[in-house]
Amino acid sequence: MAISQDIPIYGDPGYPIIPVSGNTFFGYYDNDPVFQADATKWIGSCASYLGWPIVELQLQYTNFFQAFEQSVNTYGKELFEYQIRQNYISFEDTSTSVNLNNAVITPTLGTVLRIADTYGSEAGVGGPTPFYSGSIPIYCGQQFYDLPSIASASWGVTGSNDLEIKKVFWEAPPAIVRFFDPYAGTGTGIQSLMETFGFGQYSPGINFMLMPINFDVMTIQAIEFNDQIRRSNFSFNIVDNQLRVFPIPTFDTMMWVTYIKKSEQPDIYQ
């Protein structure tokens, strides 16, 4: 379709180059010298991509200016949204009256530390939630124990849903106590050797002094693997507030647990 000859189009001989200011839709950058300089350069690049001067472009300068304004807005929106996401955690609790225009944002750890407090409570390595300890009497031949009744009678916590068990201390004795005899070395000739160096009164240190440390580590590991594979290993599970211990106890003892009160974590449980 032929265009009317009285409407000048881009590239026409004698078509005047019009200023950027006042020839965009919204005039966001009318007073921005960088935008005005780049817009003029961008027109030539964009026209070349469209095929000019081989292809006639039925466009005017205002069409290019308006497209350039829109593209800058779109790119700026993506850029600033990314910066907001990157720095949002540093902006929390900041007054809305603070002017951050043209400011370089220095990240802070304030909100990160507040979030870390919550994770610390769940992991048992810190945080605002206090941990409590309680004991459970373990009886010979009894595997099952009702936690609500024990908590009510011994820990002063009523209701089956008022606490959360965090850790149960029900483990086999450390392997080192079965590997390390306090009288090791006596009568073998090693004792007199150690006395020569002034270590005679420290018999538990004989093996550490005369054997490489990897020997002790492998021996301890062998004892632990033997217990886990060949024997009924110490374990437990909690289902519907019922604690079950393994293996079946063969003597009366005490088990210790750590727990939290759900009422002291209102943001989670209330």
C-alpha positions as CSV (number, residue, x, y, z in Angstrom):
1,M,0.0,0.0,0.0
2,A,1.5,3.3,-1.1
3,I,1.9,6.0,1.6
4,S,0.7,9.5,1.0
5,Q,3.6,11.6,-0.3
6,D,2.8,14.5,2.1
7,I,3.7,12.5,5.2
8,P,7.4,12.4,5.5
9,I,8.9,9.0,6.6
10,Y,12.2,7.9,7.9
11,G,15.0,8.3,5.4
12,D,13.2,10.7,3.1
13,P,15.6,13.3,1.6
14,G,15.4,16.5,3.6
15,Y,13.4,14.9,6.4
16,P,14.4,16.9,9.5
17,I,15.8,15.1,12.5
18,I,13.4,16.0,15.3
19,P,14.4,16.3,18.9
20,V,13.7,13.5,21.4
21,S,12.2,15.7,24.0
22,G,8.5,16.1,23.5
23,N,8.2,13.3,21.0
24,T,7.7,10.2,23.3
25,F,4.5,8.9,24.8
26,F,5.1,9.7,28.4
27,G,8.2,11.9,28.4
28,Y,9.9,9.9,31.2
29,Y,13.4,10.7,29.8
30,D,12.8,14.1,28.2
31,N,15.4,15.7,30.5
32,D,17.9,12.7,30.4
33,P,20.8,13.7,28.1
34,V,22.0,10.0,28.0
35,F,18.6,8.9,26.7
36,Q,18.5,11.6,24.1
37,A,22.0,10.8,22.8
38,D,21.4,7.1,22.7
39,A,18.0,7.4,21.1
40,T,19.5,9.1,18.0
41,K,22.1,6.3,17.7
42,W,19.5,3.6,18.3
43,I,17.3,4.8,15.4
44,G,20.1,4.1,12.9
45,S,20.8,0.7,14.3
46,C,17.1,-0.3,14.5
47,A,16.4,0.9,10.9
48,S,19.3,-1.1,9.7
49,Y,18.0,-4.3,11.4
50,L,14.6,-3.6,9.7
51,G,16.3,-3.6,6.2
52,W,16.7,0.1,5.5
53,P,17.9,1.5,3.1
54,I,17.1,-1.5,0.9
55,V,13.6,-1.8,2.4
56,E,11.5,1.4,2.6
57,L,10.4,2.0,6.2
58,Q,7.0,3.6,6.6
59,L,8.0,5.0,10.1
60,Q,8.8,8.3,11.5
61,Y,11.2,9.4,14.2
62,T,8.5,9.5,16.8
63,N,7.8,5.8,16.2
64,F,11.4,5.0,17.0
65,F,11.5,7.3,20.0
66,Q,8.4,5.8,21.5
67,A,9.6,2.2,21.0
68,F,13.0,3.1,22.6
69,E,11.2,4.6,25.6
70,Q,9.1,1.5,26.0
71,S,12.2,-0.8,25.7
72,V,14.1,1.2,28.4
73,N,11.1,1.0,30.7
74,T,10.8,-2.8,30.2
75,Y,14.6,-3.4,30.7
76,G,14.6,-1.1,33.7
77,K,11.7,-2.9,35.2
78,E,13.5,-6.2,34.9
79,L,16.7,-4.8,36.3
80,F,15.1,-3.0,39.3
81,E,12.9,-6.0,40.2
82,Y,16.1,-8.2,40.3
83,Q,17.8,-5.6,42.5
84,I,14.7,-5.6,44.8
85,R,14.8,-9.4,45.1
86,Q,18.5,-9.3,45.8
87,N,18.3,-6.6,48.5
88,Y,14.8,-7.2,49.9
89,I,16.0,-9.1,52.9
90,S,18.2,-6.0,53.8
91,F,15.2,-3.7,53.5
92,E,13.0,-5.4,56.0
93,D,12.1,-3.1,58.9
94,T,13.5,-0.1,57.0
95,S,11.4,3.1,57.4
96,T,9.4,3.9,54.2
97,S,10.7,7.5,54.5
98,V,14.2,6.5,53.7
99,N,15.2,7.7,50.2
100,L,17.2,5.0,48.4
101,N,17.4,6.6,45.0
102,N,20.9,6.5,43.5
103,A,22.1,4.7,46.6
104,V,24.4,1.7,46.7
105,I,22.9,-0.9,49.0
106,T,25.1,-2.6,51.5
107,P,23.6,-6.0,52.4
108,T,23.0,-6.6,56.1
109,L,22.6,-9.8,58.1
110,G,19.9,-8.6,60.5
111,T,17.1,-10.5,58.9
112,V,19.3,-13.5,58.0
113,L,20.2,-13.8,61.7
114,R,16.5,-13.6,62.7
115,I,15.7,-16.4,60.2
116,A,18.7,-18.4,61.5
117,D,17.3,-18.2,65.0
118,T,14.2,-20.2,63.9
119,Y,16.4,-22.8,62.2
120,G,18.6,-23.0,65.3
121,S,15.6,-23.8,67.5
122,E,14.6,-26.7,65.2
123,A,18.1,-28.0,65.0
124,G,18.8,-27.6,68.7
125,V,21.8,-25.4,68.2
126,G,20.4,-22.1,69.4
127,G,17.5,-19.8,68.9
128,P,14.9,-18.3,71.2
129,T,13.0,-21.5,72.1
130,P,14.2,-22.9,75.5
131,F,15.0,-26.6,75.7
132,Y,14.1,-28.7,78.7
133,S,15.4,-32.0,79.9
134,G,13.4,-34.8,81.5
135,S,14.0,-38.4,82.6
136,I,12.0,-41.5,81.9
137,P,12.3,-44.6,84.2
138,I,13.2,-47.7,82.1
139,Y,12.1,-51.0,83.6
140,C,13.5,-54.4,82.9
141,G,11.5,-56.2,80.2
142,Q,9.3,-53.2,79.3
143,Q,9.5,-51.7,75.8
144,F,6.6,-49.3,75.6
145,Y,6.2,-46.0,77.6
146,D,3.4,-43.5,77.5
147,L,4.9,-40.1,77.1
148,P,1.9,-37.9,78.0
149,S,1.5,-39.6,81.4
150,I,5.2,-39.4,82.1
151,A,5.3,-35.7,81.1
152,S,2.3,-35.0,83.3
153,A,3.7,-36.9,86.3
154,S,7.4,-36.0,86.1
155,W,7.8,-32.9,83.9
156,G,4.8,-30.8,84.8
157,V,3.5,-30.7,81.2
158,T,-0.1,-31.6,80.7
159,G,-1.8,-32.6,77.5
160,S,-0.5,-34.9,74.8
161,N,0.1,-32.1,72.3
162,D,1.9,-29.6,74.5
163,L,5.4,-30.7,74.0
164,E,7.8,-32.0,71.3
165,I,10.6,-34.4,72.0
166,K,13.8,-33.2,70.4
167,K,16.3,-35.8,71.4
168,V,16.3,-39.1,73.1
169,F,19.5,-40.2,74.9
170,W,19.3,-44.0,74.4
171,E,22.6,-45.2,73.1
172,A,25.1,-48.0,73.6
173,P,28.1,-47.2,75.8
174,P,30.9,-45.6,73.9
175,A,33.1,-48.2,72.2
176,I,36.2,-46.6,73.7
177,V,35.2,-47.8,77.2
178,R,35.3,-51.4,75.9
179,F,38.5,-51.0,74.0
180,F,40.4,-48.9,76.6
181,D,41.3,-50.9,79.7
182,P,42.7,-48.5,82.4
183,Y,45.1,-51.3,83.4
184,A,46.4,-51.8,79.8
185,G,50.1,-52.5,79.6
186,T,50.6,-53.8,83.1
187,G,52.8,-56.8,83.2
188,T,53.8,-56.7,79.6
189,G,57.0,-54.7,80.0
190,I,55.5,-51.6,78.5
191,Q,54.8,-50.1,82.0
192,S,58.4,-50.0,82.9
193,L,59.3,-48.4,79.6
194,M,56.7,-45.7,80.2
195,E,58.0,-45.1,83.7
196,T,61.4,-44.4,82.3
197,F,59.8,-41.4,80.4
198,G,57.8,-40.3,83.5
199,F,54.5,-41.6,82.3
200,G,54.2,-44.6,84.6
201,Q,51.2,-43.2,86.5
202,Y,49.2,-42.6,83.3
203,S,48.5,-46.1,82.2
204,P,45.5,-45.2,80.0
205,G,47.8,-43.2,77.8
206,I,50.1,-46.2,77.0
207,N,48.3,-47.4,73.9
208,F,48.0,-43.8,72.5
209,M,51.7,-43.3,73.1
210,L,52.9,-46.6,71.5
211,M,50.3,-47.3,68.8
212,P,49.3,-45.1,65.8
213,I,46.0,-43.3,66.2
214,N,44.5,-45.0,63.1
215,F,44.8,-48.3,65.0
216,D,42.6,-47.0,67.8
217,V,40.1,-45.5,65.3
218,M,39.8,-48.8,63.3
219,T,39.4,-50.8,66.6
220,I,36.6,-48.5,67.8
221,Q,34.9,-48.7,64.4
222,A,35.1,-52.5,64.4
223,I,33.4,-52.6,67.9
224,E,30.6,-50.3,66.7
225,F,30.0,-52.2,63.5
226,N,29.9,-55.5,65.5
227,D,27.2,-54.0,67.7
228,Q,25.2,-52.7,64.8
229,I,25.3,-55.8,62.6
230,R,25.6,-58.8,65.0
231,R,23.7,-57.5,68.0
232,S,20.4,-55.8,68.8
233,N,21.5,-52.2,68.6
234,F,20.2,-49.5,70.8
235,S,17.4,-47.6,69.1
236,F,13.9,-46.2,69.6
237,N,10.8,-44.9,67.9
238,I,7.9,-42.6,68.9
239,V,4.4,-43.3,67.4
240,D,1.3,-41.6,68.7
241,N,3.1,-40.4,71.8
242,Q,4.2,-44.0,72.6
243,L,7.9,-44.5,73.1
244,R,9.3,-47.9,72.1
245,V,12.9,-48.8,73.0
246,F,15.2,-51.4,71.5
247,P,16.6,-53.8,72.7
248,I,14.2,-55.0,75.4
249,P,15.8,-53.6,78.6
250,T,17.4,-56.3,80.8
251,F,17.7,-54.0,83.9
252,D,16.1,-51.0,85.4
253,T,17.7,-47.7,84.4
254,M,16.9,-44.1,83.4
255,M,16.5,-42.5,80.0
256,W,17.0,-38.8,79.4
257,V,15.3,-36.7,76.7
258,T,15.2,-33.1,75.7
259,Y,12.0,-31.4,74.7
260,I,10.4,-28.0,74.0
261,K,7.0,-26.6,74.9
262,K,4.9,-25.9,71.9
263,S,3.3,-22.9,73.6
264,E,6.7,-21.2,73.5
265,Q,6.8,-21.3,69.7
266,P,3.5,-19.4,69.0
267,D,4.5,-18.5,65.5
268,I,4.6,-22.2,64.6
269,Y,2.0,-23.9,66.7
270,Q,-0.6,-21.3,67.3
